[in-house]
Amino acid sequence: MTDPASAHALRQPLAPAVVGREAVAWGEWNARIGRAARGLTMLGVDRVALRCTDRLSLAVLALGAIRAGVLAVLVPTRWPAPLAESALANAGVEVAVTDLPLATLKNLAPEAILATQGENRGGSLDADRPAVAVFTSGSTGAPKAAVLTWGALEASARGVNSHLGLEAGDRWLLDLPVAHVGGLGVVVRCALAGAALAVPSPGQPLADALAALAPTHASLVSTQLRRLLASGANLDSLRAILLGGSAMPDALLAEAVARGLPVSPSYGLTEMGSTVTAVSVPATPEALATSGRPLAGREVRISASGEIEVRDATRFSGYLTPDGLIEPFQASGWFATGDLGDIDGAGRLCVSGRRGLRFVSGGENVQPEAIERELLALGAVAEAVVVPIEDAEFGHRPLAFVRPAAGESADSDAIRAALRQRLPGFMIPVEVVPWEGAQGMKPDRVALAEAARQKRNA
């Protein structure tokens, strides 16, 4: 298809492509992408790591790489340098455009690429060409670089745009990291629709950004939604709020609906370019208890073992390695997600947890997410993660990390006592540990499990 930024620059060059921290019209936005594309082409490599603290610069570089036909390997800025270097070595990447130096790679400053003289003006994009590699969260193991073609990115964005009615002139809040599929998805959706990226200023509170930018659409995780509701933020401009990242507590959804918010719980994963299923807006109470139906370009089924499997136009091509792609697909194209769930009578997906997180305690199967849901149902808990710890008698027992709600404390005895009214004994955590929270991202369960082990062995 035609490069979307180039097309909008021709049709509506003075219409806004970016609002907020900086105002950028489509004509200038297209030129910036063109300069980035030329600069990346001049590097003479087929893949390049992009690691930028400025999300707007990263968006330009990612779109520039797609235009240039250079595979953009997006690296989270929150990763420590050794983790980033190891992951990039495993992906066969030797050159990085980054403002956070990586000792084992050739480093180039983002400003040098963005200031390139001349530009690639854009044209037809090859739907089958690898466009970006996005690392999985690594929350349950080593992160892997999932390769998505432009065709997959386009299909993902068009499905969400159609479902939530994103059109030219709308604004989608860009408050998620562009190095993750949640933030990257916002960039591509706006590019295709001719909508503007609403970009908060650095350090600007989310509630203030919503008031100043008046976005029509937003992607939020439960922590962000909870804080916005608690702050009394003005959310009147929003026509759709796509909720993802983890299961939404029932009480939080109920409060959002009571306030008339257009919430759409969803299910997605890196390997499918972000959103796979979503609830329609406005939603019925029955629908809100699910993750909704598959969007256009996605197929979902449940295996005999209860695992969620996906395929179709948005599916990734494989995991990047120095020697090529690892393609973990069945012959018929289905990809096993590692998540557990079922599909209700109305065709809506109900996600129960992560297959790899389940553990056995005293002969009983324990799904950590089930305990986490009950913790979140307690008024004192804002975030919760449950991990297994070794136990001489039971094999493993659950331990909970919690971030207390505002004005509350993580009183281990009180929380455990409250859970005894809601859960069987084998699901009661042996301890509840105060935690600073995941700060809007997926929690690092591997790191938390190691912290729990060290704490118990101290």
C-alpha positions as CSV (number, residue, x, y, z in Angstrom):
1,M,0.0,0.0,0.0
2,T,1.0,3.7,-0.3
3,D,3.0,5.0,2.6
4,P,0.3,6.6,4.9
5,A,2.4,9.6,6.0
6,S,3.2,10.5,2.5
7,A,-0.4,10.1,1.4
8,H,-1.7,12.4,4.2
9,A,1.0,14.9,3.5
10,L,-0.3,15.2,-0.1
11,R,-4.0,15.3,0.8
12,Q,-3.9,17.4,4.0
13,P,-0.4,18.8,4.5
14,L,-1.4,21.4,7.1
15,A,-3.6,19.0,9.2
16,P,-2.1,18.0,12.5
17,A,-0.1,14.8,12.7
18,V,1.1,15.5,16.3
19,V,-0.4,17.7,19.0
20,G,0.7,18.4,22.5
21,R,4.3,18.7,23.4
22,E,5.0,19.8,19.8
23,A,2.6,20.7,17.0
24,V,3.6,19.0,13.7
25,A,1.5,19.1,10.5
26,W,1.4,16.1,8.2
27,G,3.6,17.8,5.6
28,E,6.4,18.3,8.2
29,W,5.8,14.9,9.8
30,N,6.2,13.2,6.4
31,A,9.5,15.2,5.8
32,R,10.9,14.1,9.2
33,I,10.1,10.5,8.4
34,G,11.7,10.9,5.0
35,R,14.9,12.3,6.5
36,A,15.1,9.4,9.0
37,A,14.5,6.9,6.2
38,R,17.4,8.4,4.2
39,G,19.7,8.4,7.2
40,L,18.9,4.8,8.1
41,T,19.4,3.7,4.4
42,M,22.8,5.3,4.4
43,L,23.9,3.1,7.3
44,G,24.0,0.2,4.8
45,V,22.6,-2.4,7.3
46,D,19.5,-4.6,7.0
47,R,18.6,-4.3,10.7
48,V,19.2,-1.6,13.3
49,A,18.4,-1.3,17.0
50,L,16.3,1.8,18.0
51,R,16.5,2.8,21.6
52,C,15.4,6.4,22.4
53,T,14.2,8.1,25.5
54,D,12.1,10.5,23.5
55,R,9.0,8.6,22.2
56,L,8.3,11.1,19.4
57,S,11.8,10.7,18.0
58,L,11.4,6.9,18.2
59,A,8.1,7.1,16.4
60,V,9.8,9.0,13.5
61,L,12.7,6.6,13.4
62,A,10.5,3.5,13.4
63,L,8.3,4.9,10.6
64,G,11.5,5.9,8.7
65,A,12.9,2.4,9.0
66,I,9.7,1.0,7.6
67,R,9.9,3.4,4.7
68,A,13.5,2.6,4.1
69,G,13.1,-1.2,4.2
70,V,15.4,-1.5,7.2
71,L,14.3,-3.8,10.0
72,A,13.8,-1.7,13.1
73,V,14.6,-3.7,16.3
74,L,12.9,-1.7,19.1
75,V,14.6,-1.8,22.5
76,P,12.9,-0.7,25.7
77,T,14.7,2.1,27.5
78,R,13.9,0.6,30.9
79,W,16.1,-2.4,30.2
80,P,19.6,-2.2,31.8
81,A,22.4,-2.1,29.2
82,P,23.6,-5.7,29.7
83,L,20.1,-7.0,29.0
84,A,19.7,-4.9,25.9
85,E,23.1,-5.9,24.6
86,S,22.4,-9.6,25.2
87,A,19.0,-9.5,23.6
88,L,20.4,-7.6,20.5
89,A,23.3,-10.1,20.2
90,N,20.7,-12.9,20.1
91,A,18.8,-11.0,17.4
92,G,22.0,-10.5,15.3
93,V,22.0,-6.7,15.6
94,E,25.3,-4.8,15.5
95,V,24.3,-1.1,15.0
96,A,22.1,0.9,17.4
97,V,20.6,4.4,17.0
98,T,20.4,5.3,20.7
99,D,20.8,8.0,23.3
100,L,21.6,5.3,25.9
101,P,25.0,3.9,24.8
102,L,25.4,0.2,24.3
103,A,29.0,-0.9,24.7
104,T,28.9,-3.9,22.5
105,L,27.3,-2.2,19.5
106,K,28.2,0.6,17.1
107,N,26.3,3.6,18.5
108,L,24.8,6.5,16.6
109,A,22.9,9.4,18.1
110,P,19.2,9.7,17.1
111,E,19.8,13.4,16.3
112,A,22.4,12.5,13.6
113,I,19.9,10.3,11.8
114,L,16.9,12.7,12.2
115,A,19.0,15.6,10.8
116,T,20.1,13.8,7.6
117,Q,20.2,16.1,4.6
118,G,17.7,15.0,1.9
119,E,14.9,12.6,2.3
120,N,13.2,9.4,1.1
121,R,9.8,10.7,0.1
122,G,7.9,7.5,0.4
123,G,6.0,5.4,-2.0
124,S,4.6,1.8,-2.0
125,L,5.3,-0.3,1.1
126,D,5.9,-4.0,0.7
127,A,3.3,-5.8,2.9
128,D,5.4,-8.9,3.2
129,R,8.7,-7.3,4.1
130,P,9.8,-7.5,7.7
131,A,9.1,-4.0,9.2
132,V,9.8,-4.1,13.0
133,A,11.0,-6.6,15.6
134,V,9.4,-6.0,19.0
135,F,10.7,-7.8,22.1
136,T,8.3,-9.9,24.2
137,S,8.0,-8.7,27.7
138,G,10.3,-11.3,29.1
139,S,8.1,-11.4,32.2
140,T,8.3,-15.2,32.3
141,G,11.6,-15.8,30.6
142,A,14.2,-14.3,28.3
143,P,12.7,-11.7,25.9
144,K,12.5,-12.7,22.2
145,A,12.3,-10.4,19.2
146,A,9.1,-11.0,17.3
147,V,9.2,-9.8,13.7
148,L,6.1,-8.1,12.3
149,T,5.7,-7.3,8.6
150,W,4.2,-4.1,7.4
151,G,1.1,-6.1,6.3
152,A,0.7,-7.4,9.9
153,L,1.1,-3.9,11.4
154,E,-1.4,-2.5,8.9
155,A,-4.0,-5.3,9.5
156,S,-3.7,-4.9,13.3
157,A,-4.2,-1.1,13.0
158,R,-7.1,-1.3,10.6
159,G,-8.9,-3.8,12.8
160,V,-8.6,-1.6,15.9
161,N,-9.4,1.6,13.9
162,S,-12.6,0.0,12.6
163,H,-13.6,-1.3,16.0
164,L,-13.1,2.0,17.8
165,G,-14.0,4.4,15.0
166,L,-10.7,6.2,14.7
167,E,-10.9,8.7,11.8
168,A,-9.0,11.7,10.4
169,G,-9.1,14.6,12.8
170,D,-9.2,12.3,15.9
171,R,-6.5,12.3,18.5
172,W,-5.0,9.1,20.2
173,L,-3.1,9.7,23.4
174,L,0.5,8.4,23.1
175,D,1.3,7.6,26.7
176,L,2.7,4.1,26.2
177,P,6.3,3.4,25.2
178,V,6.7,3.1,21.4
179,A,9.2,0.3,21.9
180,H,6.2,-1.9,22.9
181,V,3.4,-3.0,20.6
182,G,0.9,-1.0,22.7
183,G,2.7,2.3,21.8
184,L,3.8,1.3,18.4
185,G,0.2,0.3,17.6
186,V,-1.0,3.9,18.4
187,V,1.6,5.3,16.0
188,V,0.6,3.0,13.1
189,R,-3.2,3.5,13.8
190,C,-2.9,7.3,13.6
191,A,-0.7,7.1,10.5
192,L,-3.3,5.0,8.7
193,A,-6.3,7.0,9.8
194,G,-4.9,10.5,9.5
195,A,-5.4,11.0,13.2
196,A,-3.1,13.0,15.4
197,L,-0.7,11.6,18.0
198,A,-1.5,13.4,21.3
199,V,1.9,13.5,23.0
200,P,2.2,14.6,26.7
201,S,5.1,16.8,27.7
202,P,7.9,15.0,29.6
203,G,6.8,14.5,33.2
204,Q,3.3,15.8,32.6
205,P,0.7,14.0,34.8
206,L,-1.7,11.8,32.8
207,A,-4.7,13.7,34.2
208,D,-3.2,17.0,33.1
209,A,-2.3,15.6,29.7
210,L,-5.9,14.5,29.1
211,A,-7.2,17.9,30.1
212,A,-4.8,19.8,27.8
213,L,-4.8,17.5,24.8
214,A,-8.5,16.4,24.7
215,P,-7.8,13.1,23.0
216,T,-10.7,11.1,21.5
217,H,-9.0,7.7,22.1
218,A,-6.6,6.3,24.7
219,S,-4.9,3.1,25.6
220,L,-4.7,2.5,29.3
221,V,-3.7,-0.2,31.7
222,S,-5.6,-0.8,35.0
223,T,-3.2,1.2,37.1
224,Q,-3.6,4.3,34.9
225,L,-7.4,4.0,34.9
226,R,-7.5,3.6,38.6
227,R,-5.4,6.7,39.2
228,L,-7.4,8.7,36.8
229,L,-10.7,7.8,38.5
230,A,-9.2,8.5,41.9
231,S,-8.0,11.9,40.8
232,G,-11.3,13.0,39.3
233,A,-9.7,13.6,35.9
234,N,-11.9,15.0,33.1
235,L,-12.3,12.2,30.6
236,D,-15.2,13.8,28.6
237,S,-13.2,14.1,25.4
238,L,-12.7,10.3,25.1
239,R,-14.9,8.3,22.8
240,A,-13.0,5.0,23.4
241,I,-10.7,3.7,26.0
242,L,-8.8,0.6,25.0
243,L,-7.9,-1.4,28.2
244,G,-5.1,-3.9,28.1
245,G,-1.9,-5.1,29.7
246,S,-3.6,-7.4,32.2
247,A,-7.0,-8.5,33.5
248,M,-9.2,-5.6,34.7
249,P,-10.6,-5.8,38.3
250,D,-14.4,-6.1,38.3
251,A,-14.8,-3.2,40.7
252,L,-12.6,-0.9,38.5
253,L,-14.7,-1.7,35.4
254,A,-17.9,-1.2,37.3
255,E,-16.7,2.3,38.5
256,A,-15.7,3.2,35.0
257,V,-19.0,2.2,33.6
258,A,-20.9,4.0,36.4
259,R,-19.1,7.2,35.4
260,G,-20.1,6.7,31.7
261,L,-16.6,6.0,30.4
262,P,-16.4,4.2,27.0
263,V,-14.2,1.4,28.1
264,S,-13.2,-1.6,25.9
265,P,-11.4,-4.4,27.7
266,S,-9.1,-6.3,25.3
267,Y,-6.7,-9.2,24.9
268,G,-3.5,-8.9,22.8
269,L,0.1,-10.0,22.5
270,T,3.3,-8.8,20.9
271,E,3.2,-11.8,18.4
272,M,-0.1,-10.5,17.0
273,G,0.9,-6.9,16.7
274,S,-1.1,-5.8,19.8
275,T,-4.9,-6.2,20.1
276,V,-6.5,-9.5,19.1
277,T,-9.9,-9.2,20.8
278,A,-11.8,-6.3,22.2
279,V,-15.2,-5.5,23.7
280,S,-17.6,-3.2,21.8
281,V,-18.4,0.3,23.0
282,P,-20.8,0.7,24.7
283,A,-20.6,-2.6,26.4
284,T,-23.0,-4.8,28.3
285,P,-22.1,-6.1,31.8
286,E,-21.8,-9.6,30.4
287,A,-19.3,-8.4,27.7
288,L,-17.2,-6.4,30.2
289,A,-16.5,-9.7,32.1
290,T,-14.7,-10.9,28.9
291,S,-12.0,-9.7,26.6
292,G,-14.5,-9.4,23.7
293,R,-14.6,-10.9,20.2
294,P,-11.8,-11.2,17.6
295,L,-11.2,-8.1,15.5
296,A,-11.0,-8.2,11.8
297,G,-7.9,-10.0,10.6
298,R,-7.6,-12.3,13.6
299,E,-8.7,-15.9,14.4
300,V,-8.9,-17.3,17.9
301,R,-9.5,-20.8,19.1
302,I,-9.0,-22.9,22.3
303,S,-6.9,-26.0,22.2
304,A,-7.8,-29.3,23.8
305,S,-5.6,-28.3,26.8
306,G,-7.3,-25.0,27.2
307,E,-4.6,-22.9,25.6
308,I,-5.5,-19.8,23.5
309,E,-4.3,-20.1,19.9
310,V,-4.2,-17.4,17.3
311,R,-3.5,-16.9,13.6
312,D,-4.3,-14.8,10.5
313,A,-3.2,-11.5,9.0
314,T,-1.7,-9.8,12.1
315,R,0.4,-12.8,13.2
316,F,4.1,-12.3,13.4
317,S,6.6,-14.0,11.1
318,G,8.8,-15.5,13.7
319,Y,11.5,-14.8,16.3
320,L,14.6,-13.0,15.1
321,T,18.0,-14.7,15.4
322,P,21.5,-14.1,13.9
323,D,20.8,-17.0,11.5
324,G,17.2,-16.1,10.4
325,L,13.7,-16.6,11.9
326,I,12.5,-19.3,14.3
327,E,8.9,-20.0,13.2
328,P,7.0,-21.6,16.1
329,F,3.8,-22.3,14.2
330,Q,1.7,-25.3,13.5
331,A,1.4,-26.5,9.9
332,S,-2.0,-24.8,9.7
333,G,-0.5,-21.5,10.9
334,W,-1.9,-21.4,14.4
335,F,0.4,-20.0,17.2
336,A,0.0,-21.2,20.7
337,T,0.1,-18.1,23.0
338,G,0.8,-19.8,26.3
339,D,-2.4,-18.1,27.7
340,L,-5.3,-20.1,29.0
341,G,-9.0,-19.3,28.4
342,D,-12.2,-20.3,26.8
343,I,-14.8,-18.8,24.4
344,D,-18.3,-18.1,25.7
345,G,-21.6,-18.8,24.0
346,A,-21.5,-15.3,22.4
347,G,-18.1,-15.9,20.9
348,R,-16.2,-13.7,23.4
349,L,-12.8,-14.7,24.7
350,C,-12.4,-15.2,28.5
351,V,-8.8,-15.3,29.6
352,S,-8.0,-17.2,32.8
353,G,-4.2,-16.9,33.1
354,R,-0.8,-17.8,31.7
355,R,-0.1,-21.5,31.2
356,G,3.5,-21.2,32.2
357,L,2.7,-19.5,35.5
358,R,0.6,-22.3,36.9
359,F,2.2,-24.3,39.7
360,V,1.3,-27.1,42.1
361,S,1.0,-26.6,45.9
362,G,0.3,-29.7,48.0
363,G,-1.2,-31.5,44.9
364,E,-3.4,-28.5,44.0
365,N,-3.1,-26.5,40.8
366,V,-2.6,-22.8,41.5
367,Q,-3.1,-20.1,38.9
368,P,-1.5,-17.0,40.2
369,E,-3.8,-14.7,38.3
370,A,-6.8,-16.1,40.3
371,I,-5.2,-15.0,43.5
372,E,-4.2,-11.6,42.0
373,R,-7.9,-11.0,41.0
374,E,-9.0,-11.5,44.6
375,L,-6.2,-9.3,45.9
376,L,-7.3,-6.5,43.6
377,A,-10.9,-6.9,44.7
378,L,-9.7,-5.8,48.2
379,G,-9.9,-2.1,48.6
380,A,-6.5,-1.9,50.1
381,V,-4.6,-3.2,47.0
382,A,-3.9,-1.3,43.8
383,E,-1.5,-3.8,42.1
384,A,-0.7,-7.4,42.8
385,V,1.6,-10.1,41.5
386,V,1.8,-13.6,42.9
387,V,4.8,-15.9,42.4
388,P,5.6,-19.4,43.7
389,I,8.3,-20.0,46.3
390,E,9.7,-23.4,47.2
391,D,8.3,-25.1,50.3
392,A,9.6,-28.3,51.9
393,E,6.1,-29.6,52.8
394,F,3.9,-28.4,49.9
395,G,6.5,-28.2,47.0
396,H,5.6,-24.6,46.4
397,R,3.5,-21.9,48.1
398,P,2.2,-18.6,46.8
399,L,3.8,-15.3,47.8
400,A,2.2,-11.9,46.9
401,F,3.8,-8.6,46.0
402,V,1.3,-5.8,46.4
403,R,1.3,-2.0,45.8
404,P,-1.1,-0.6,48.4
405,A,-3.9,1.7,47.2
406,A,-3.6,5.4,48.1
407,G,-3.8,5.8,51.9
408,E,-3.5,2.1,52.6
409,S,-0.7,-0.1,53.8
410,A,0.4,-3.6,52.8
411,D,-0.5,-5.2,56.1
412,S,0.4,-8.8,55.4
413,D,-1.7,-10.3,58.2
414,A,-4.8,-8.2,57.4
415,I,-4.7,-9.0,53.7
416,R,-4.2,-12.7,54.3
417,A,-7.1,-12.7,56.7
418,A,-9.3,-11.0,54.2
419,L,-8.3,-13.5,51.5
420,R,-9.3,-16.4,53.8
421,Q,-12.9,-15.3,53.3
422,R,-12.6,-15.6,49.5
423,L,-10.1,-18.4,48.7
424,P,-9.2,-21.9,49.8
425,G,-6.3,-22.3,52.2
426,F,-3.8,-23.6,49.6
427,M,-4.3,-20.3,47.6
428,I,-3.5,-18.0,50.6
429,P,-0.1,-16.3,50.2
430,V,2.4,-17.3,52.9
431,E,3.4,-13.6,52.9
432,V,2.4,-10.3,51.4
433,V,5.3,-8.1,50.5
434,P,5.1,-4.3,49.8
435,W,6.0,-3.4,46.2
436,E,6.4,-0.2,44.2
437,G,4.3,-1.5,41.3
438,A,5.0,-2.2,37.6
439,Q,4.6,1.5,36.6
440,G,2.2,0.8,33.8
441,M,4.2,-2.1,32.3
442,K,3.9,-5.8,32.6
443,P,5.5,-7.0,35.9
444,D,8.8,-8.8,35.7
445,R,7.7,-12.0,37.3
446,V,11.2,-13.6,36.9
447,A,12.8,-10.8,38.9
448,L,10.0,-10.9,41.5
449,A,10.3,-14.6,41.9
450,E,14.1,-14.3,42.5
451,A,13.5,-11.5,45.0
452,A,11.0,-13.7,46.8
453,R,13.5,-16.6,46.9
454,Q,16.3,-14.3,48.3
455,K,13.9,-12.9,50.9
456,R,12.8,-16.3,52.1
457,N,16.4,-17.6,52.3
458,A,17.8,-14.5,54.0
